[in-house]
Amino acid sequence: MRRLFPVTEETAARTSAGSPQEEGASGAAAGREGREAREAREWSLAELAAAYAYPEPAQGAPRPWLRANMVSSLDGAAQHEGRSQPISSAADMRIFGTLRALADVVLVGAETVRQEGYRPARVRTEFAAAREAAGQGPVPAIAIVTASLELDFSLPLFTSPLVPTLLLTGAAAAPDRIAAAERAGAQVLIAGEGVGVEPARVVQALAGLGHTRLLTEGGPRLLGQLIAAEVLDELCLTLSPTLTAGGAQRIAGGPSVAVPHRFALASLLEEDGFLFGRYRRS
């Protein structure tokens, strides 16, 4: 990954050390060359994993940590023609893969599964040893939030996952659809009293299975529900240097919150005009 670097005080200090005022013209040139060499070096996957590591769990029962990973164009679109890929990049996909490799489970809405053509998480050999050391399975489970359970159970998500796909629904879900899902090999979790789910109960249900490193990839409606319920701990946001116009959704939808939730910037990376921000609940 080229020209990807952390925007930190340490980086700024290294930059100021090579200023013309302090070094003179030749020193400034050498300083610029050194900085360019540092910035051009591609980050390894291990370095990305360290940069995006989940918080260390507290002693006792570990607290679930829910992070979201989303991409947005400059004019606020979370997708183009129904998919996020057109506003993504190679660097964005490297971070996407890293975040998945760190997670116990990937939480996603049913409509996003349909639109994006979701498949089971694949084994990443680069992260296999780290996952084993962390007590994780070979891949994160895919957990789908669905009120209707109207999903195609012949898809690879259900026919060939390395770990069973999870379905989160409400207690009022149709019994025949629950039965069909279970026959297809999915594990159904009840996380709401009505037809839909309650975000806090989704987190609790996943934590009850030992999944505390949670990652959601949306879509916008699900992310809006998680924000409104105040269960989102972290947002990893890729700002794509693209403009789409049109009426595409933002990264989060649904009713607005009464008071905007303030998040603090934890880190900021850049490559080829793409900004990769990481924000935590303040």
C-alpha positions in Angstrom: 0.0 0.0 0.0 1.8 3.1 -1.2 1.6 6.6 0.3 -0.3 5.4 3.3 0.8 7.0 6.5 -0.5 7.9 9.9 -1.3 11.5 10.5 0.1 11.9 14.0 2.2 14.3 16.0 5.1 12.0 15.6 4.8 12.3 11.8 4.5 16.0 12.0 7.6 16.2 14.2 9.6 14.2 11.7 8.4 16.5 8.9 9.3 19.7 10.8 12.8 18.4 11.5 13.6 18.6 7.8 12.5 22.2 7.3 14.6 24.6 5.2 14.9 27.1 8.0 16.7 24.5 10.2 18.7 22.6 7.6 19.4 24.9 4.7 18.7 24.1 1.1 20.7 20.8 0.9 19.4 19.6 4.2 15.8 20.4 3.1 16.3 18.3 0.0 17.6 15.4 2.0 14.7 15.7 4.4 12.2 15.7 1.6 13.7 12.6 0.1 13.6 10.9 3.4 10.0 11.8 4.0 9.0 10.7 0.5 10.8 7.3 1.1 8.9 6.8 4.3 5.5 7.8 2.8 6.0 5.6 -0.3 6.7 2.4 1.7 3.8 0.0 1.5 2.3 -0.9 4.9 2.4 -4.6 5.6 -0.8 -6.4 6.7 0.7 -6.8 10.1 1.2 -3.1 10.5 -2.4 -2.5 9.4 -3.6 -5.1 11.9 -1.7 -3.3 14.6 -3.1 0.1 13.6 -6.7 -1.3 13.6 -6.4 -3.6 16.7 -9.4 -3.9 18.9 -9.0 -2.4 22.4 -7.5 -4.8 24.9 -10.3 -6.6 26.8 -10.7 -5.8 30.4 -10.1 -8.6 33.0 -13.1 -10.7 33.6 -15.9 -10.9 31.1 -14.7 -9.0 28.0 -17.0 -6.2 26.9 -18.2 -6.4 23.3 -16.7 -3.7 21.0 -18.8 -2.9 17.9 -17.0 -1.1 15.0 -18.5 -0.1 11.6 -16.6 0.0 8.4 -18.1 2.2 5.7 -17.1 4.2 2.6 -18.5 7.5 1.4 -18.0 9.7 -1.6 -17.1 13.4 -1.2 -20.8 14.3 -1.7 -22.0 11.8 1.0 -23.0 8.8 -1.1 -22.4 5.4 0.5 -22.8 3.6 -2.8 -23.2 4.1 -6.6 -25.9 2.3 -8.4 -26.6 0.2 -5.3 -23.0 -1.0 -4.7 -20.1 0.4 -2.7 -17.4 -1.0 -5.0 -17.4 1.8 -7.5 -16.3 4.3 -4.8 -13.8 2.0 -3.2 -10.1 1.4 -4.0 -7.4 -1.2 -3.6 -6.2 0.4 -0.4 -9.8 0.4 0.9 -10.1 -3.3 0.2 -6.9 -4.0 2.0 -8.3 -2.3 5.1 -11.6 -4.0 4.5 -9.9 -7.4 4.5 -7.8 -6.5 7.6 -10.8 -5.4 9.6 -12.6 -8.7 8.7 -9.5 -10.7 9.7 -9.5 -9.0 13.2 -13.2 -9.6 13.8 -15.1 -12.5 15.5 -18.2 -11.8 13.5 -19.3 -9.5 10.6 -22.8 -8.0 11.1 -24.7 -7.0 8.0 -28.2 -6.2 7.0 -30.2 -8.6 4.7 -30.6 -6.0 1.9 -26.9 -5.4 1.8 -26.4 -9.2 1.5 -28.6 -9.2 -1.5 -27.2 -6.1 -3.2 -23.5 -6.8 -2.6 -23.7 -10.5 -3.3 -22.2 -11.5 0.1 -20.2 -14.7 0.3 -18.7 -16.5 3.4 -15.6 -15.0 4.8 -12.5 -16.6 3.4 -9.4 -17.8 5.1 -6.6 -15.3 5.1 -3.3 -17.2 5.6 -1.5 -14.0 6.6 -3.7 -13.7 9.7 -4.1 -17.4 10.5 -1.5 -17.5 13.3 -2.8 -14.2 14.9 -6.4 -15.5 14.9 -5.3 -18.8 16.5 -3.3 -17.0 19.1 -6.3 -14.8 19.9 -8.5 -17.8 20.3 -10.5 -17.1 17.2 -11.8 -19.5 14.5 -10.3 -19.5 11.0 -12.7 -16.9 9.7 -15.3 -14.5 11.2 -18.9 -15.6 11.1 -21.3 -13.7 8.9 -24.3 -12.5 11.0 -27.3 -11.2 9.0 -30.0 -9.0 10.5 -33.3 -10.0 8.9 -36.9 -9.5 10.0 -38.5 -11.7 7.3 -35.7 -14.3 6.8 -36.5 -14.1 3.1 -33.1 -15.1 1.9 -31.8 -17.5 -0.7 -30.6 -20.5 1.3 -29.0 -22.0 -1.8 -26.3 -19.3 -1.7 -22.7 -20.1 -0.6 -23.4 -18.1 2.6 -25.5 -21.1 3.7 -24.1 -24.0 1.6 -20.4 -23.6 2.1 -19.4 -21.4 5.0 -16.4 -22.5 7.2 -18.4 -21.5 10.2 -22.2 -21.4 10.3 -23.9 -18.2 9.2 -25.9 -16.5 11.9 -29.4 -15.0 11.4 -30.6 -12.4 13.9 -34.4 -11.8 13.9 -37.3 -11.0 16.1 -39.5 -13.4 18.2 -42.4 -12.8 15.8 -40.5 -14.1 12.8 -42.4 -16.7 10.7 -41.8 -20.2 12.2 -41.6 -21.8 8.7 -38.8 -19.4 7.7 -36.9 -20.1 10.9 -37.2 -23.8 10.2 -36.0 -23.3 6.6 -33.0 -21.4 7.8 -32.0 -24.0 10.3 -32.4 -26.8 7.7 -30.0 -24.8 5.5 -27.4 -24.9 8.3 -27.9 -21.3 9.7 -28.0 -20.6 13.4 -31.0 -18.4 14.2 -30.7 -16.0 17.2 -33.8 -14.2 18.6 -32.8 -10.5 19.3 -36.1 -8.7 19.6 -39.6 -9.1 20.9 -41.4 -8.2 17.7 -40.8 -8.7 14.1 -37.4 -6.9 14.0 -34.4 -6.8 16.2 -33.3 -4.6 19.0 -29.7 -3.4 18.5 -28.7 -3.8 22.1 -30.0 -7.4 22.1 -28.1 -8.1 18.8 -24.8 -7.2 20.6 -25.8 -9.2 23.6 -26.7 -12.3 21.5 -23.4 -12.2 19.7 -21.5 -11.7 22.9 -23.3 -14.7 24.3 -21.7 -16.8 21.6 -18.3 -15.5 22.6 -18.1 -12.9 19.8 -16.9 -9.7 21.4 -14.9 -8.2 18.4 -17.8 -7.1 16.3 -17.7 -5.5 12.9 -20.6 -4.2 10.9 -20.5 -3.4 7.2 -24.0 -1.8 7.1 -25.9 -1.2 5.1 -27.1 2.4 5.9 -30.4 1.3 7.6 -28.7 -1.1 9.9 -26.0 1.4 10.8 -28.6 4.0 11.5 -30.3 1.7 13.9 -27.1 0.9 15.7 -26.3 4.6 16.0 -29.7 5.5 17.3 -29.4 2.7 19.9 -26.0 4.0 21.0 -24.3 0.7 20.7 -21.7 1.7 18.1 -18.2 2.1 19.6 -16.2 2.9 16.6 -16.5 4.0 13.0 -13.9 3.3 10.4 -14.8 5.6 7.5 -13.2 5.7 4.1 -13.6 9.1 2.4 -13.4 8.4 -1.3 -12.2 11.3 -3.6 -15.2 10.8 -5.8 -18.4 12.7 -6.6 -21.6 10.8 -7.6 -24.5 13.2 -7.4 -27.9 11.4 -7.6 -29.9 10.3 -4.7 -27.7 7.5 -3.2 -28.0 6.8 0.5 -25.6 8.2 3.1 -23.7 5.7 5.3 -26.4 5.8 7.9 -30.2 6.1 7.4 -33.4 6.1 9.4 -34.7 8.7 11.9 -32.3 11.3 13.2 -31.0 11.2 16.7 -32.1 13.8 19.2 -28.6 15.0 19.8 -25.7 14.4 17.4 -23.3 11.7 18.8 -19.8 13.0 19.2 -16.9 10.7 18.2 -13.2 11.4 18.6 -10.6 10.9 15.8 -8.3 8.0 16.7 -6.3 7.8 13.5 -6.2 9.0 10.0 -4.4 7.4 7.0 -4.1 8.5 3.4 -3.5 7.0 0.0 -4.0 8.4 -3.4 -6.5 10.9 -2.1 -8.5 8.4 -0.1 -8.7 9.2 3.6 -9.1 6.3 6.1 -10.4 7.7 9.3 -11.0 5.9 12.6 -13.4 7.5 15.1 -14.2 6.3 18.6 -17.1 7.2 20.9 -15.9 10.2 22.9 
